[in-house]
Amino acid sequence: MSDHSEPGKSPTTLSDPADWLEMYGDFLYRYALIRLRDSMLAEDMVQETLLAAIQSKDGYRGRSSEKTWLTGILKHKIIDHLRNAQREHAWTDENAQEIDDLQDMFDAKGRWRIDISQWSEPDLSLERDDFWKIFVDCLQRLPRKMADALLLREMDGLETDTICQVLGGYTTNNVWVMLSRARMRMRRCLDTEWFEREPGDR
Amino acid sequence: MLSCKEASKLVSESLDLRLPLKTRLRLRLHLSMCRICTAYYRQLHFLRRVIGVLPDHVEAVNPEPLSEEAKQRISKFIGSDK
């Protein structure tokens, strides 16, 4: 399947909806798969997104590209799904497990037990396909809710109080703690799985 | 003086909310003197940037496209026969 790059900078009209599946289906599917980790569910999301897009195409104002517009609809669908998914709250278990994690990081006086050195030229990694594989692998090693919280914050730009509502059963303080731990784990994972490796090993 | 443990928590929180001025100044002071927390701060900002551009790299992560069966099913469902 060829990768369809964004057609034009800011088209003011939409292309034929009958072409959307062919043009954007793979992209939407891959995006949804990263967020939901389930191919059937990701397929359903593509379907729902395209259907919603067709139904609301008259509301398209041409302010964003067609692809960005469709991605926005998909994001809403994913957020709705997370909101409705009554996943059991595994927070207490994760919490207990996490406390040990943090104790490894700091000594009794709150000083780092580990050394953190600057990553050299991290931006160069963004152009490497193998970096992205490792990145998402690290993401998927996070406890589920923690990964959801991180992506709701950093990908969707939701505020913490909205994240509480989406995930259900969390206070804003829980969410700050969860985000802080998610970032700490991601940092560590990228450090060991990517940046600490010799360029030749990558 | 903030401990590194407190500072690391504030570094993360500064990405999620606007810290009170006094707290911001204490954090800045700590960062100006602490190499490790400064590296941590930069790495969390890098993490934010990475997640921001992840949508441009979904194909690298999941090379598999939608299956033909899925495409047919979706196509039928949304009524755009091909």
Contacts between the chains, C-beta under 8 A, distances in Angstrom:
chain1	res1	chain2	res2	distance
A	1	B	65	4.1
A	3	B	59	6.0
A	17	B	80	6.4
A	18	B	80	4.0
A	18	B	82	7.4
A	20	B	80	7.8
A	21	B	71	6.2
A	21	B	74	6.0
A	21	B	75	5.8
A	21	B	78	7.4
A	21	B	80	6.6
A	21	B	82	7.9
A	22	B	82	7.7
A	25	B	65	7.7
A	25	B	66	5.0
A	25	B	71	6.3
A	25	B	74	7.1
A	26	B	59	7.6
A	26	B	65	4.1
A	26	B	66	5.5
A	27	B	58	6.5
A	27	B	59	7.7
A	29	B	62	7.8
A	29	B	65	7.1
A	29	B	66	4.5
A	29	B	70	7.7
A	30	B	58	3.8
A	30	B	59	6.0
A	30	B	61	7.0
A	30	B	62	4.3
A	30	B	65	7.8
A	31	B	55	6.0
A	31	B	58	5.1
A	33	B	58	7.9
A	33	B	62	5.1
A	34	B	54	7.2
A	34	B	58	6.2
A	34	B	61	6.1
A	34	B	62	6.8
A	43	B	66	6.8
A	43	B	70	4.6
A	43	B	73	7.6
A	43	B	74	7.0
A	46	B	66	6.7
A	46	B	70	7.7
A	46	B	74	6.1
A	47	B	73	7.6
A	47	B	74	4.6
A	47	B	77	5.5
A	47	B	78	6.7
A	50	B	74	6.7
A	50	B	78	5.1
A	51	B	77	7.1
A	51	B	78	5.1
A	54	B	78	6.2
A	54	B	80	8.0
A	71	B	55	6.7
A	102	B	5	7.8
A	105	B	5	7.6
A	105	B	8	7.9
A	106	B	3	7.7
A	106	B	4	6.5
A	106	B	5	4.4
A	109	B	3	6.5
A	110	B	3	2.9
A	110	B	4	5.8
A	110	B	5	3.6
A	110	B	6	6.3
A	111	B	3	6.7
A	111	B	4	5.3
A	111	B	5	7.7
A	112	B	4	4.9
A	112	B	36	4.9
A	112	B	37	7.8
A	115	B	36	6.6
A	116	B	36	4.9
A	116	B	39	4.4
A	116	B	40	5.4
A	116	B	43	7.1
A	117	B	39	6.0
A	118	B	39	5.1
A	118	B	42	6.6
A	119	B	42	7.9
A	119	B	43	6.5
A	119	B	46	7.0
A	122	B	46	5.1
A	126	B	50	6.9
A	126	B	53	6.5
A	126	B	57	7.8
A	129	B	57	7.6
A	129	B	60	3.9
A	132	B	54	7.4
A	132	B	57	4.4
A	132	B	60	4.2
A	132	B	61	5.2
A	133	B	60	6.6
A	133	B	61	6.0
A	135	B	50	6.4
A	135	B	54	7.4
A	135	B	61	7.8
A	136	B	54	7.8
A	136	B	61	4.6
A	150	B	51	7.4
A	151	B	51	6.9
A	153	B	15	8.0
A	153	B	16	6.7
A	154	B	47	7.6
A	154	B	48	5.5
A	154	B	51	3.9
A	154	B	52	6.8
A	155	B	51	5.6
A	155	B	52	7.4
A	155	B	54	6.8
A	155	B	55	7.5
A	159	B	16	7.9
A	160	B	16	5.5
A	160	B	17	6.9
A	175	B	16	8.0
A	176	B	12	7.4
A	176	B	13	5.7
A	176	B	16	6.0
A	176	B	17	7.7
A	179	B	12	6.1
A	179	B	15	7.7
A	179	B	16	6.0
A	180	B	8	7.6
A	180	B	9	5.6
A	180	B	12	3.8
A	180	B	13	7.0
A	183	B	12	5.4
A	183	B	15	7.8
A	183	B	44	5.2
A	183	B	47	5.9
A	184	B	8	7.3
A	184	B	12	7.7
A	186	B	47	5.6
A	187	B	40	7.2
A	187	B	43	5.0
A	187	B	44	6.8
A	187	B	47	6.5
A	190	B	43	7.9
A	190	B	47	7.6
A	191	B	43	7.9
